[in-house]
């Protein structure tokens, strides 16, 4: 599979965000979209709705009602786990490519990087249908890698660089929302674009899809070897119980 050349020094992450357009060819995009849709037609996707606050905390009752941390968001999406991808999957091939992994490592200045040991969450397809969204939040993980395969009306990725500290600086969600809306960056992402994002430090969201379906792939890498998703994440987002997690 053809990807853009490895030019990591020229693509160092700026403000926690790095975007490479045309990272994979349109023929590769088409093949992955066809695979993703076929798998979904086979009913292997898992749809979830998650209630959370800005810091992905499920419990917000201990916060003053008007505080930013008391604001509740509802996020929804459908995932197709890596365990459902055929061994011949082009997405698997991309994920295992050492050149891609080296690009991510250099971009974030990491000492080392390896593929996830999780058989379900290493690399997977992510669908946002009409009405689906990811509310404003900061990630628990320090970085993420997203490959855009199909765009939709709405479903825009929006972020505010280095904004995590704002949650402690303002008194109300109304004030914070004004800051986020006035300072947000909305990159132009097309099918075949890949973006690397330090989501732990910056509030971000995916705006509600108003028409069509947004499809992207998540590539999960870890600094340490043998890292797996915890039981809660597997159950909540992949619909996989402990008996099937191994």
LOFIKOL-95181 format. One record per residue (C-alpha): residue in three letters; x, y, z. Coordinates in nm, 3 decimals. Example, Ala and Ser with C-alpha at 12.3 -4.5 7.8 and 13.67 -1.06 7.14 Angstrom:
BEGIN
 rest    east   north      up
  ALA   1.230  -0.450   0.780
  SER   1.367  -0.106   0.714
***
This chain:
BEGIN
 rest    east   north      up
  UNK   0.000   0.000   0.000
  UNK   0.129   0.343  -0.093
  UNK   0.147   0.614   0.171
  UNK   0.308   0.956   0.167
  UNK   0.688   0.962   0.228
  UNK   0.818   0.953   0.582
  UNK   0.909   1.318   0.642
  UNK   0.877   1.336   1.018
  UNK   1.118   1.629   1.072
  UNK   0.896   1.847   0.853
  UNK   0.579   1.737   1.028
  UNK   0.658   1.788   1.395
  UNK   0.336   1.829   1.593
  UNK   0.246   2.195   1.642
  UNK   0.015   2.282   1.931
  UNK  -0.043   1.911   1.975
  UNK  -0.182   1.861   1.623
  UNK  -0.027   1.725   1.305
  UNK  -0.220   1.659   0.982
  UNK  -0.105   1.479   0.668
  UNK  -0.340   1.498   0.370
  UNK  -0.342   1.220   0.112
  UNK  -0.169   0.987   0.357
  UNK  -0.328   0.689   0.185
  UNK  -0.441   0.668  -0.177
  UNK  -0.806   0.699  -0.277
  UNK  -0.806   0.337  -0.392
  UNK  -0.694   0.235  -0.041
  UNK  -0.962   0.457   0.110
  UNK  -1.224   0.288  -0.107
  UNK  -1.109  -0.061  -0.009
  UNK  -1.118   0.022   0.362
  UNK  -1.461   0.185   0.336
  UNK  -1.595  -0.120   0.154
  UNK  -1.453  -0.346   0.424
  UNK  -1.591  -0.129   0.705
  UNK  -1.940  -0.117   0.555
  UNK  -1.941  -0.491   0.482
  UNK  -1.845  -0.569   0.840
  UNK  -2.115  -0.340   0.969
  UNK  -2.373  -0.507   0.746
  UNK  -2.271  -0.832   0.914
  UNK  -2.383  -0.676   1.246
  UNK  -2.043  -0.690   1.411
  UNK  -2.040  -0.319   1.498
  UNK  -2.123  -0.208   1.853
  UNK  -2.316   0.116   1.910
  UNK  -2.273   0.298   2.239
  UNK  -2.389   0.615   2.410
  UNK  -2.167   0.753   2.682
  UNK  -2.243   1.023   2.940
  UNK  -1.938   1.217   3.056
  UNK  -1.799   1.555   3.153
  UNK  -1.506   1.753   3.013
  UNK  -1.250   1.527   3.179
  UNK  -1.435   1.203   3.095
  UNK  -1.559   1.164   3.449
  UNK  -1.892   0.984   3.473
  UNK  -1.980   1.124   3.817
  UNK  -2.036   1.502   3.820
  UNK  -2.273   1.548   4.117
  UNK  -1.991   1.658   4.348
  UNK  -1.929   1.971   4.138
  UNK  -2.121   2.300   4.175
  UNK  -2.407   2.297   3.918
  UNK  -2.270   2.586   3.711
  UNK  -1.906   2.475   3.714
  UNK  -1.740   2.352   3.392
  UNK  -1.685   2.007   3.541
  UNK  -2.058   1.969   3.610
  UNK  -2.149   2.004   3.242
  UNK  -2.275   1.672   3.105
  UNK  -2.224   1.558   2.746
  UNK  -2.376   1.266   2.556
  UNK  -2.147   1.101   2.302
  UNK  -2.245   0.825   2.060
  UNK  -2.076   0.618   1.790
  UNK  -2.043   0.268   1.646
  UNK  -1.715   0.073   1.654
  UNK  -1.600  -0.234   1.462
  UNK  -1.326  -0.400   1.665
  UNK  -0.992  -0.522   1.533
  UNK  -1.093  -0.879   1.619
  UNK  -1.353  -0.861   1.340
  UNK  -1.106  -0.749   1.073
  UNK  -0.986  -1.023   0.837
  UNK  -0.617  -1.106   0.846
  UNK  -0.589  -0.970   0.491
  UNK  -0.735  -0.632   0.596
  UNK  -0.562  -0.330   0.444
  UNK  -0.623  -0.147   0.771
  UNK  -0.433  -0.418   0.959
  UNK  -0.148  -0.381   0.709
  UNK  -0.134  -0.005   0.760
  UNK  -0.140  -0.042   1.138
  UNK   0.147  -0.292   1.137
  UNK   0.363  -0.079   0.905
  UNK   0.680   0.017   1.094
  UNK   0.716   0.336   0.886
  UNK   0.380   0.462   1.011
  UNK   0.474   0.379   1.368
  UNK   0.806   0.560   1.330
  UNK   0.631   0.868   1.195
  UNK   0.405   0.879   1.501
  UNK   0.700   0.824   1.735
  UNK   0.902   1.108   1.585
  UNK   0.607   1.343   1.565
  UNK   0.543   1.318   1.939
  UNK   0.910   1.288   2.034
  UNK   0.864   0.952   2.204
  UNK   1.155   0.725   2.302
  UNK   0.982   0.420   2.158
  UNK   0.647   0.308   2.027
  UNK   0.479  -0.027   1.974
  UNK   0.146  -0.160   1.857
  UNK  -0.119  -0.231   2.115
  UNK  -0.137  -0.586   2.247
  UNK  -0.516  -0.562   2.262
  UNK  -0.680  -0.789   2.002
  UNK  -0.994  -0.573   1.990
  UNK  -0.875  -0.213   2.028
  UNK  -0.544  -0.207   1.844
  UNK  -0.695  -0.064   1.526
  UNK  -1.065  -0.032   1.451
  UNK  -1.333   0.139   1.243
  UNK  -1.536   0.422   1.392
  UNK  -1.878   0.523   1.251
  UNK  -2.069   0.842   1.327
  UNK  -2.423   0.830   1.188
  UNK  -2.673   1.115   1.174
  UNK  -2.707   1.261   1.524
  UNK  -2.387   1.100   1.654
  UNK  -2.129   1.323   1.818
  UNK  -1.841   1.336   2.063
  UNK  -1.891   1.603   2.326
  UNK  -1.615   1.837   2.442
  UNK  -1.348   1.654   2.642
  UNK  -0.980   1.588   2.700
  UNK  -0.853   1.235   2.641
  UNK  -0.704   1.015   2.910
  UNK  -0.441   0.893   2.665
  UNK  -0.166   1.138   2.570
  UNK  -0.204   1.102   2.194
  UNK  -0.425   0.952   1.925
  UNK  -0.396   0.868   1.555
  UNK  -0.701   0.905   1.328
  UNK  -0.737   0.817   0.961
  UNK  -1.034   0.979   0.784
  UNK  -1.208   0.745   0.539
  UNK  -1.542   0.914   0.472
  UNK  -1.672   1.260   0.560
  UNK  -2.030   1.367   0.628
  UNK  -2.233   1.682   0.677
  UNK  -2.131   1.794   1.024
  UNK  -1.904   1.554   1.208
  UNK  -1.623   1.810   1.215
  UNK  -1.322   1.761   1.439
  UNK  -1.277   2.076   1.650
  UNK  -1.008   2.151   1.906
  UNK  -0.863   2.431   2.118
  UNK  -0.485   2.397   2.161
  UNK  -0.345   2.361   2.512
  UNK  -0.681   2.438   2.672
  UNK  -0.711   2.177   2.948
  UNK  -0.613   2.427   3.218
  UNK  -0.914   2.645   3.137
  UNK  -1.139   2.413   3.335
  UNK  -0.968   2.537   3.652
  UNK  -0.949   2.902   3.545
  UNK  -1.314   2.982   3.472
  UNK  -1.607   2.955   3.711
  UNK  -1.888   2.844   3.480
  UNK  -1.943   2.624   3.177
  UNK  -2.098   2.923   3.000
  UNK  -1.768   3.112   3.027
  UNK  -1.564   2.813   2.916
  UNK  -1.793   2.743   2.621
  UNK  -1.744   3.100   2.500
  UNK  -1.367   3.050   2.514
  UNK  -1.387   2.719   2.330
  UNK  -1.616   2.848   2.057
  UNK  -1.412   3.164   1.998
  UNK  -1.074   2.986   1.991
  UNK  -1.156   2.652   1.831
  UNK  -0.971   2.529   1.524
  UNK  -1.165   2.324   1.268
  UNK  -0.918   2.151   1.033
  UNK  -1.029   2.066   0.681
  UNK  -1.012   1.687   0.676
  UNK  -1.071   1.479   0.365
  UNK  -1.085   1.107   0.296
  UNK  -0.726   0.985   0.310
  UNK  -0.611   1.246   0.564
  UNK  -0.450   1.129   0.886
  UNK  -0.412   1.342   1.195
  UNK  -0.203   1.293   1.508
  UNK  -0.334   1.467   1.816
  UNK  -0.221   1.520   2.175
  UNK  -0.575   1.500   2.309
  UNK  -0.482   1.490   2.676
  UNK  -0.385   1.860   2.676
  UNK  -0.653   2.011   2.451
  UNK  -1.032   2.014   2.466
  UNK  -1.182   1.877   2.147
  UNK  -1.499   1.731   2.006
  UNK  -1.666   1.590   1.695
  UNK  -1.966   1.807   1.609
  UNK  -2.302   1.633   1.551
  UNK  -2.342   1.464   1.214
  UNK  -2.637   1.621   1.034
  UNK  -2.642   1.402   0.723
  UNK  -2.457   1.095   0.600
  UNK  -2.205   0.881   0.787
  UNK  -1.856   0.976   0.897
  UNK  -1.608   0.686   0.894
  UNK  -1.261   0.696   1.041
  UNK  -1.009   0.445   1.171
  UNK  -0.832   0.469   1.507
  UNK  -0.474   0.340   1.527
  UNK  -0.367   0.273   1.885
  UNK   0.001   0.274   1.980
  UNK   0.168   0.252   2.321
  UNK   0.505   0.350   2.462
  UNK   0.512   0.033   2.672
  UNK   0.471  -0.320   2.540
  UNK   0.182  -0.556   2.620
  UNK  -0.074  -0.281   2.686
  UNK  -0.443  -0.376   2.668
  UNK  -0.774  -0.200   2.716
  UNK  -0.936  -0.236   3.056
  UNK  -1.256  -0.432   3.109
  UNK  -1.472  -0.119   3.137
  UNK  -1.356   0.022   2.803
  UNK  -1.403  -0.311   2.625
  UNK  -1.756  -0.346   2.761
  UNK  -1.864   0.017   2.720
  UNK  -1.732   0.088   2.370
  UNK  -1.687  -0.254   2.207
  UNK  -1.959  -0.456   2.380
  UNK  -1.705  -0.721   2.474
  UNK  -1.736  -0.896   2.810
  UNK  -1.453  -1.041   3.015
  UNK  -1.513  -1.391   2.879
  UNK  -1.441  -1.270   2.523
  UNK  -1.171  -1.015   2.604
  UNK  -0.872  -1.250   2.579
***
